[in-house]
């Protein structure tokens, strides 16, 4: 009965305004509506009959809504019932989101068709470089299904219109040409195609653009080569000395940047900062750089300006690194980065990409939840750059330094619980715990021992290292850990019990953050779907089905809120989190 009424109401809404009708099933979660409006919205959102009716009307009169990007998914709808004779309407459709455009480049969600691919290419060309940087992994994977050559042409075109985009595309393409970390096994589908695109991309570079490319890639080659230089040395003082010596040979002579931070150019290197990391076999190392943040477009302008002079002549004003070093402003800071060799960081890139998108959703709604999506960039098979989280220490480090729990650390660092500084630090802790809890649940982030959890100076909790997620987990993919970590010391900071006001605030923020990202579940599913063919260990056959289920798109908001509450209850002081910490202590001496 209700379905029939909603169906009739949707037809009436279409007669009044097609825009109104289309936005009923596509509108986002209303945080501030009254109960009656919210209940109406819930019924519309979760009624299949409504969506089927609207899809039928959109397909009958596409010209009435082709100016609405959200209506495109209704027009394409179920591929099994779609008449390709009508598909030409897509060519004149309003510009959709980059994620929707990318989903049209692979057959996982919509059948590949020359018209939809042309539309997607047109859409992606319309976005500025800084808007596309985050989607480079999916764009490169779309080459797998590029039977017509449109995607290859798009990549070459994009690279020709932005030097920083070109650099990032080349690094990602070089990473995905092989299926192993030693560059021995060529990807049977991608190798030839990506190799050809790279050649075309580089061959079109001329003058300042070519010199900028050569300077950037030469610097980065020098930095990554340090790992190979120090690898033969034993861990300890010998390797540390070798690292410092190798780093001292790297000189900054023109405008360059860290691949993980294309918004800031390098001013200097802290030559005393070279620090080999703990891995004996792979010899990653850390170094600090003085950088100046200026934005993607400005960095590209300065980088090209610095290379615009003839060889042997001084660079023009504004492009002289020595002159820029003399300028001091609030945009200058020190940035540490880890250079990894022998590790595939593409999984971390995917996790942090999805984290950034969640952060964008929450920020757009004004939700006070926090996550810190630091940057990771894969630059070749088994190589990458990882941006270090500033002003933070791992829980493991804090445990070794202080030998007491997190709650005691907060009291020692921020003062008595009644003090303003403690309450502010706890507020930051609660907000970041909520963000990371929802993120960890949706992506099923595992291996959450105290070496992978950090605390910054303001009391925020920050998760790092996403080597286990989705369907992979330590111990042979047992899925032993709960949906997210909510240990005794974490609960202690939030009042020690579920009834405490800080914990109730945490639970409320978790629910709000979860409800806020649910309307975007198709975007998250699309981005993950585009990466399935990479063969990353987190994909084991049911990733998309399980990810979609965690978003619970069929539930109304009230049921989804109850569902999230049940997840929180299940994770509360879960014994499996404690057992995993104990195991990590026994195996790796990581305090808990």
C-alpha positions in Angstrom: 0.0 0.0 0.0 2.8 2.4 1.0 4.8 1.5 -2.1 1.8 2.3 -4.3 1.3 5.7 -2.6 5.0 6.6 -2.9 4.9 5.6 -6.5 1.9 7.9 -7.2 3.6 10.7 -5.2 6.8 10.4 -7.2 4.8 10.8 -10.4 3.1 13.9 -9.0 6.5 15.3 -7.9 7.7 14.7 -11.5 4.8 16.6 -12.9 5.5 19.5 -10.5 9.3 19.5 -10.9 11.5 16.7 -12.3 14.3 18.1 -10.2 12.3 17.6 -7.1 11.5 14.0 -8.0 15.1 13.1 -8.9 16.5 14.5 -5.7 14.3 12.4 -3.4 16.2 9.1 -3.7 19.6 10.9 -4.2 19.5 13.5 -1.5 22.0 13.1 1.4 21.2 12.5 5.1 19.4 15.5 6.6 21.0 16.1 9.9 18.7 18.9 11.0 15.2 18.0 9.8 12.2 17.6 12.2 10.8 14.1 12.8 7.9 14.3 10.3 10.2 15.5 7.4 12.8 12.9 8.4 10.3 10.0 8.4 9.0 11.1 4.9 12.6 11.2 3.6 13.4 7.8 5.1 10.4 6.2 3.3 11.4 7.8 0.0 15.1 6.8 0.3 14.4 3.1 1.0 11.6 2.4 -1.4 12.6 0.3 -4.4 9.3 1.0 -6.2 10.0 4.7 -6.0 13.4 4.3 -7.6 12.1 2.1 -10.3 9.3 4.6 -11.1 11.8 7.5 -11.3 14.1 5.5 -13.4 11.3 4.9 -15.9 10.4 8.6 -16.0 14.1 9.6 -16.4 14.5 7.2 -19.3 11.3 8.4 -21.0 12.2 12.1 -20.6 16.0 12.4 -20.1 16.1 15.9 -21.6 14.1 17.1 -18.6 16.9 16.1 -16.1 20.1 15.9 -18.2 21.2 19.1 -16.4 21.2 17.2 -13.1 24.4 15.1 -12.6 22.8 12.9 -10.0 20.1 11.8 -12.5 22.7 10.0 -14.7 22.8 7.0 -12.4 19.0 6.8 -12.7 19.2 7.0 -16.5 21.8 4.3 -16.7 20.2 2.3 -13.9 20.0 -1.5 -14.3 22.1 -2.4 -17.4 20.0 -5.5 -18.1 17.0 -3.3 -18.9 18.8 -0.5 -20.7 18.2 0.2 -24.4 21.5 1.2 -26.0 19.6 3.1 -28.7 18.9 5.8 -26.1 22.4 6.1 -24.8 23.3 9.1 -26.9 21.6 11.3 -24.3 24.6 10.8 -22.1 26.8 12.9 -24.3 24.9 16.1 -23.4 24.5 15.2 -19.7 25.8 17.7 -17.0 29.2 17.1 -15.6 29.1 14.3 -13.0 31.6 13.6 -10.2 35.1 12.2 -11.0 34.1 9.0 -9.2 31.0 8.5 -11.4 33.1 9.2 -14.5 35.7 6.7 -13.5 33.0 4.1 -12.9 32.0 4.4 -16.6 35.5 3.5 -17.7 35.3 -0.1 -16.4 32.6 -2.8 -16.8 32.2 -3.6 -13.1 29.2 -1.3 -12.6 28.0 -0.2 -16.0 28.6 -2.0 -19.4 31.4 -0.3 -21.4 30.0 1.7 -24.3 31.8 4.2 -26.6 29.3 6.9 -25.7 29.6 6.6 -21.9 33.4 6.4 -22.2 33.5 9.5 -24.3 31.3 11.3 -21.8 33.6 10.1 -18.9 36.7 11.4 -20.7 35.0 14.7 -21.3 34.1 15.0 -17.7 37.6 14.1 -16.4 39.1 16.6 -18.8 37.0 19.4 -17.3 38.4 19.0 -13.7 41.6 20.8 -12.6 44.7 18.8 -11.9 44.5 19.1 -8.1 41.0 17.6 -8.2 42.2 14.5 -10.1 45.4 13.8 -8.2 43.6 11.7 -5.6 42.0 9.5 -8.3 45.2 8.6 -10.2 45.3 4.9 -9.0 41.8 4.3 -10.4 42.5 6.2 -13.6 45.6 4.0 -14.3 43.7 0.8 -13.6 41.0 1.9 -16.1 43.6 1.3 -18.8 43.0 -2.5 -18.3 39.6 -2.1 -20.0 40.6 0.6 -22.6 39.8 -1.4 -25.7 39.2 1.7 -27.8 42.2 3.8 -26.6 40.2 6.7 -25.1 41.7 6.3 -21.6 45.2 6.2 -23.0 44.5 9.4 -24.9 43.0 11.0 -21.8 46.1 10.2 -19.7 48.4 11.7 -22.3 46.2 14.8 -22.6 46.0 15.3 -18.8 49.8 14.9 -18.5 50.3 17.5 -21.2 48.2 20.0 -19.3 49.7 19.6 -15.9 53.3 18.7 -15.1 52.6 17.6 -11.6 49.8 15.4 -12.8 52.2 14.0 -15.4 54.8 13.1 -12.7 52.2 11.4 -10.5 50.8 9.5 -13.4 54.2 8.3 -14.5 55.1 7.1 -11.0 51.8 5.2 -10.7 52.1 3.7 -14.2 55.6 2.5 -13.5 54.4 0.9 -10.3 51.6 -1.0 -12.0 53.6 -2.3 -15.0 54.8 -5.3 -12.9 53.0 -7.7 -10.6 55.9 -8.2 -8.2 58.1 -5.9 -6.1 61.3 -6.7 -8.0 60.1 -5.5 -11.5 60.6 -9.0 -12.9 57.0 -10.1 -13.7 55.3 -7.9 -16.3 51.6 -7.4 -15.9 50.2 -9.3 -18.9 47.4 -6.7 -19.5 49.0 -3.4 -18.4 52.7 -3.6 -19.2 52.7 -2.8 -22.9 49.8 -0.3 -22.7 51.4 1.7 -19.8 54.9 1.5 -21.3 53.5 3.1 -24.5 51.6 5.8 -22.5 54.7 6.7 -20.5 56.8 7.0 -23.7 54.2 9.3 -25.3 53.9 11.4 -22.0 57.6 12.0 -21.8 58.1 12.5 -25.5 55.6 15.4 -25.5 57.6 17.2 -22.8 59.7 20.1 -24.2 61.9 22.9 -22.8 61.2 23.9 -19.2 58.6 21.0 -18.8 61.2 18.4 -19.7 63.9 20.0 -17.5 61.4 20.1 -14.6 60.6 16.4 -15.1 64.3 15.5 -15.3 65.2 17.5 -12.1 62.4 15.9 -10.1 63.0 12.3 -11.2 66.8 12.7 -10.8 66.4 13.9 -7.2 64.0 11.2 -6.3 66.3 8.5 -7.9 69.1 9.8 -5.7 67.0 9.6 -2.6 65.6 6.1 -3.2 69.1 4.8 -4.2 70.1 5.5 -0.5 68.3 2.3 0.6 70.4 0.2 -1.8 73.5 2.0 -0.6 72.9 1.3 3.1 71.4 -2.2 2.8 74.8 -4.1 3.0 75.6 -2.4 6.3 74.6 -4.1 9.5 71.8 -2.5 11.5 73.0 0.0 14.1 75.7 2.6 14.0 77.3 1.4 10.7 74.0 1.7 8.8 73.2 5.1 10.4 76.6 6.5 9.3 76.2 5.1 5.8 72.8 6.7 5.6 74.1 10.1 6.7 77.0 9.9 4.3 74.7 9.0 1.4 72.2 11.7 2.3 74.9 14.3 2.4 75.6 13.7 -1.3 72.1 14.7 -2.3 71.9 18.3 -3.3 69.0 20.6 -4.0 69.9 22.8 -6.9 66.5 23.8 -8.4 62.7 23.6 -7.6 61.7 20.0 -6.7 59.2 18.4 -4.3 58.4 15.2 -2.5 56.1 12.9 -4.5 53.9 12.6 -1.4 53.5 16.4 -1.2 52.9 18.1 -4.6 51.6 21.2 -2.8 55.0 22.2 -1.4 58.5 22.7 -2.9 61.7 21.7 -1.2 64.0 24.4 0.3 66.5 22.3 2.2 67.5 18.9 3.6 68.2 18.3 7.2 71.4 16.3 6.6 71.5 15.1 10.2 68.1 13.5 10.0 69.0 10.4 7.9 67.7 7.5 10.0 67.5 3.9 8.9 64.2 2.2 9.9 64.0 -1.0 11.8 63.7 -3.4 8.8 67.0 -5.2 8.3 66.2 -6.8 5.0 64.7 -3.8 3.1 66.6 -0.8 4.5 63.9 2.0 4.4 65.1 5.3 5.9 63.7 8.6 7.1 64.8 12.1 6.3 63.5 15.6 7.0 63.0 18.4 4.5 62.3 22.0 4.7 59.3 22.8 2.5 57.1 25.7 1.6 53.5 25.1 1.0 52.1 26.9 -2.0 49.5 24.7 -3.7 49.7 22.5 -6.8 49.2 25.2 -9.4 51.7 27.6 -7.9 54.3 24.8 -7.4 53.9 24.0 -11.1 54.3 27.6 -12.1 57.5 28.1 -10.0 58.9 24.7 -11.1 58.5 25.7 -14.8 59.8 29.2 -14.2 62.9 27.8 -12.5 63.6 25.8 -15.7 62.8 28.5 -18.2 66.3 30.0 -18.5 69.0 28.7 -20.9 71.7 26.4 -19.6 74.5 28.3 -17.9 72.4 31.4 -17.2 70.8 32.2 -13.7 67.2 31.4 -13.2 64.7 34.3 -13.5 63.3 36.1 -10.4 60.7 34.0 -8.6 62.3 30.7 -9.8 65.7 31.0 -8.0 65.9 28.5 -5.2 68.6 30.4 -3.4 66.5 33.5 -3.4 63.4 31.6 -2.3 65.3 30.2 0.7 65.8 33.7 2.0 62.1 34.3 2.3 60.5 33.3 5.7 56.7 33.0 6.1 54.1 30.9 7.9 53.9 28.4 5.0 57.5 27.1 5.6 57.9 24.1 7.8 59.9 20.9 8.2 58.4 17.7 6.8 59.7 14.2 7.5 59.2 11.4 5.0 60.0 7.6 4.9 61.5 6.2 1.7 60.5 2.5 1.4 62.1 0.0 -1.0 60.8 -3.6 -1.2 57.3 -2.8 0.1 54.1 -2.4 -1.9 52.4 0.7 -0.5 49.5 0.7 -3.0 47.1 -0.7 -0.3 48.0 2.1 2.1 47.3 4.5 -0.8 43.8 3.1 -1.2 43.0 3.2 2.5 44.2 6.8 2.8 42.3 7.8 -0.3 39.1 6.5 1.2 40.0 8.2 4.5 40.4 11.5 2.7 37.0 11.2 1.0 35.3 10.3 4.4 37.0 13.4 5.9 35.7 15.5 3.0 32.1 14.3 3.7 32.3 14.9 7.4 33.9 18.4 6.9 31.2 19.3 4.4 28.5 18.5 6.9 30.3 20.2 9.8 30.6 17.0 11.8 33.3 17.4 14.5 35.1 14.1 13.8 38.7 13.9 12.9 41.0 11.7 10.8 44.5 12.5 9.5 45.0 11.1 6.0 48.7 11.5 5.6 50.2 11.0 2.1 51.6 7.8 0.6 52.7 7.6 -3.0 54.0 4.5 -4.8 56.7 5.5 -7.2 57.8 2.1 -8.7 57.3 -1.6 -7.9 58.0 -2.1 -4.2 59.0 1.6 -3.7 57.2 4.5 -2.2 57.3 7.6 -0.1 55.4 7.9 3.2 54.7 11.3 4.8 55.3 11.2 8.5 52.6 12.4 10.8 54.0 15.5 12.5 54.2 16.1 16.3 53.1 12.5 17.2 54.4 9.4 18.8 53.2 5.8 18.6 51.5 4.3 21.6 54.4 1.8 21.6 56.9 4.6 22.0 54.9 6.2 24.7 54.8 2.9 26.5 58.5 2.4 26.4 59.1 6.0 27.6 56.6 6.2 30.4 55.8 2.7 31.4 52.2 3.5 32.2 48.8 3.5 30.5 47.3 6.0 28.1 44.9 7.5 30.7 47.9 8.1 33.1 49.8 9.6 30.1 46.9 12.1 29.5 46.9 13.1 33.1 50.6 13.5 33.2 50.7 15.5 30.0 47.6 17.6 30.1 46.9 17.9 33.9 44.1 16.8 36.2 40.9 15.5 34.6 39.1 18.6 35.7 41.6 20.9 34.0 40.8 22.7 30.7 43.8 21.3 28.9 42.8 17.7 29.8 39.2 18.2 28.7 40.3 19.7 25.4 42.8 16.8 24.8 40.0 14.4 25.7 37.6 16.1 23.3 40.2 15.7 20.5 40.7 12.1 21.5 36.9 11.4 21.4 36.5 13.1 18.0 39.4 11.3 16.4 38.4 8.0 18.0 35.0 8.3 16.4 36.4 9.1 13.0 38.9 6.2 13.0 36.4 3.8 14.5 34.0 4.3 11.6 36.8 4.2 9.1 38.3 1.0 10.6 34.9 -0.7 10.7 34.0 0.1 7.1 37.4 -0.9 5.7 38.0 -3.6 8.3 41.4 -2.3 9.2 43.4 -5.0 11.2 46.8 -5.4 12.9 45.8 -2.6 15.4 48.7 -3.1 17.8 50.3 -0.2 19.6 53.0 0.3 17.0 50.3 1.3 14.5 48.4 3.7 16.7 49.8 7.2 17.4 48.9 10.1 19.7 49.7 13.7 18.7 50.5 16.7 20.9 46.8 17.7 21.0 45.5 14.3 22.2 44.3 13.1 18.8 44.6 9.4 18.1 46.0 8.6 14.6 46.1 5.2 12.9 49.0 4.3 10.5 50.0 1.3 8.4 47.2 -0.3 6.6 48.8 -3.6 5.4 45.8 -5.6 6.6 42.3 -4.5 5.6 39.1 -5.7 3.9 39.5 -9.5 3.6 43.1 -9.8 4.8 44.2 -10.0 8.4 47.2 -11.3 10.4 47.5 -15.0 11.1 46.3 -16.3 7.8 43.3 -14.0 7.4 41.5 -15.3 10.5 39.7 -12.0 11.1 40.5 -12.4 14.8 40.4 -8.7 15.8 37.0 -6.9 16.3 35.6 -4.3 13.9 37.7 -1.6 15.6 39.9 -1.3 18.6 38.2 0.0 21.8 40.5 -1.1 24.5 40.3 -0.5 28.3 42.8 2.4 28.3 40.9 4.1 25.4 37.6 3.7 27.3 39.3 5.0 30.5 40.0 8.4 28.8 36.4 8.5 27.7 35.0 8.1 31.2 35.6 4.4 31.9 32.1 3.1 31.1 29.4 3.3 28.4 27.3 5.6 30.6 29.9 8.2 30.9 29.3 11.5 29.1 32.5 11.4 27.0 31.8 7.9 25.9 28.2 8.7 25.0 29.6 11.6 22.9 31.9 9.2 21.2 29.1 6.8 20.4 26.9 9.6 19.1 29.7 10.9 16.9 30.3 7.4 15.6 26.6 7.0 14.6 26.5 10.5 13.0 29.7 9.8 11.1 28.5 6.5 9.8 25.1 7.9 8.8 26.9 10.8 7.0 29.0 8.5 4.7 26.2 6.0 3.9 24.6 8.0 1.1 28.0 8.0 -0.6 28.4 4.2 -0.4 28.3 3.9 -4.2 31.3 6.2 -4.6 33.3 4.2 -2.1 32.3 0.9 -3.7 33.2 2.3 -7.1 36.7 3.3 -6.1 37.4 -0.1 -4.5 35.9 -1.9 -7.5 38.3 -0.1 -9.8 41.3 -1.5 -7.8 40.2 -5.2 -7.7 42.4 -6.2 -10.7 45.6 -5.1 -8.9 45.7 -8.4 -7.0 46.4 -6.6 -3.7 46.3 -9.1 -0.8 43.3 -7.4 0.7 41.1 -8.6 -2.2 40.0 -12.2 -1.8 36.8 -12.5 -3.8 34.0 -11.0 -1.6 35.4 -7.5 -0.9 32.7 -5.5 -2.7 29.8 -7.7 -1.4 31.0 -7.3 2.2 31.9 -3.6 1.9 28.4 -2.8 0.6 26.9 -4.8 3.4 28.7 -2.8 6.0 27.2 0.4 4.6 23.8 -1.3 5.0 22.2 0.6 2.1 18.8 -1.2 2.4 18.3 -0.1 6.0 16.6 3.1 6.9 18.5 5.6 9.0 17.0 4.5 12.3 17.9 0.8 11.7 21.4 1.8 10.5 21.9 3.8 13.7 21.0 0.8 15.8 23.3 -1.3 13.6 26.2 1.0 14.3 25.4 1.0 18.0 25.6 -2.8 18.0 29.0 -2.6 16.4 30.2 -0.2 19.1 28.8 -2.5 21.8 30.5 -5.5 20.3 33.9 -3.7 20.2 33.6 -2.3 23.7 36.5 -3.9 25.8 36.5 -6.8 23.3 38.7 -9.5 24.7 40.1 -10.2 21.2 41.8 -6.8 21.1 43.5 -7.5 24.4 44.6 -10.9 23.3 46.0 -9.5 20.1 48.0 -6.9 22.1 49.3 -9.7 24.3 50.4 -11.7 21.2 52.2 -8.6 19.8 54.0 -8.2 23.1 55.1 -11.8 23.2 56.2 -11.8 19.5 57.5 -8.3 19.0 57.8 -6.8 22.5 55.3 -4.1 21.7 54.0 -2.7 25.0 50.3 -2.5 25.7 
